[in-house]
């Protein structure tokens, strides 16, 4: 039964991949990411949770260097 639809699925995946390539962002303007990360760093409650689990210094490192790296 799966074999009946495999060719159509492969065609779909090919078209999807082509669309992704066509709409791939051009350039390296990361200003939107920076704005979003700065905004989320202030609002995200995970820093308090991480501080309780790993200590304040490690929590800040995780938030700034892993979760919101553009901020």
HELIX and SHEET records of a PDB file:
HELIX    1   1 UNK A    2  UNK A   22  1                                  21    
HELIX    2   2 UNK A   31  UNK A   43  1                                  13    
HELIX    3   3 UNK A   46  UNK A   54  1                                   9    
HELIX    4   4 UNK A   56  UNK A   62  1                                   7    
HELIX    5   5 UNK A   63  UNK A   67  3                                   5    
END                                                                             
